[in-house]
Amino acid sequence: DAGVTQSPTHLIKTRGQQVTLRCSPISGHKSVSWYQQVLGQGPQFIFQYYEKEERGRGNFPDRFSARQFPNYSSELNVNALLLGDSALYLCASSLIGGGRETQYFGPGTRLLVL
Amino acid sequence: KDQVFQPSTVASSEGAVVEIFCNHSVSNAYNFFWYLHFPGCAPRLLVKGSKPSQQGRYNMTYERFSSSLLILQVREADAAVYYCAHCPGSGNTGKLIFGQGTTLQVKP
């Protein structure tokens, strides 16, 4: 079975632009979480979606938004990109969500903002 | 502030048992999660729980505010970054709090 997939694998943008990252969860999983990982740090929680509703949100500005589709895939959108948004963006899926459940991660999208 | 702490680097020799320690200041924390991350690959869950657990060569100890990951018979191929993570509060938000990661160095 396929694991969590993310696209694209790498992306280069310039300041002020907007970016959309995509994630497909493991088949049967209904929850998707997004994390930002800056170089040298652990992943930081951005938000989790379950059944197309935002369940929880981390300490990120409104420039970060996401949505979940009926097939449970998800898109992360970041507007007005800043240099500090350069990071690895990880998507994780789980059966029904909640932090106590195992979250299975994808390989991430590496975003570079110039 | 909810935080998870782990050493930045741990060194070991092949065949040894290596211990990576983690502690946290997360309120009402429940499960510990230990992930393995090779650069360019998806982080992979090794072991998790709210009590001592074992999965193959990976053992997890558990105390309310700390956990250790023990890797038995360490190999060069185990050289990677290991993350400790915690689920704060009731867990309903889906949030995991990660440590900064521990780089395991293995000497032949």
Interface residues (C-beta under 8 A of the other chain):
Chain A: G3 V4 S31 S33 Y35 G40 Q41 G42 P43 Q44 F45 Q48 Y50 R55 G56 R57 G58 L90 S94 G97 G98 G99 R100 T102 Q103 Y104 F105 G106 P107 G108
Chain B: V4 Y30 N31 F33 Y35 G40 C41 A42 P43 R44 L45 K48 Y83 A85 C87 P88 G91 N92 T93 G94 K95 L96 I97 F98 G99 Q100 G101
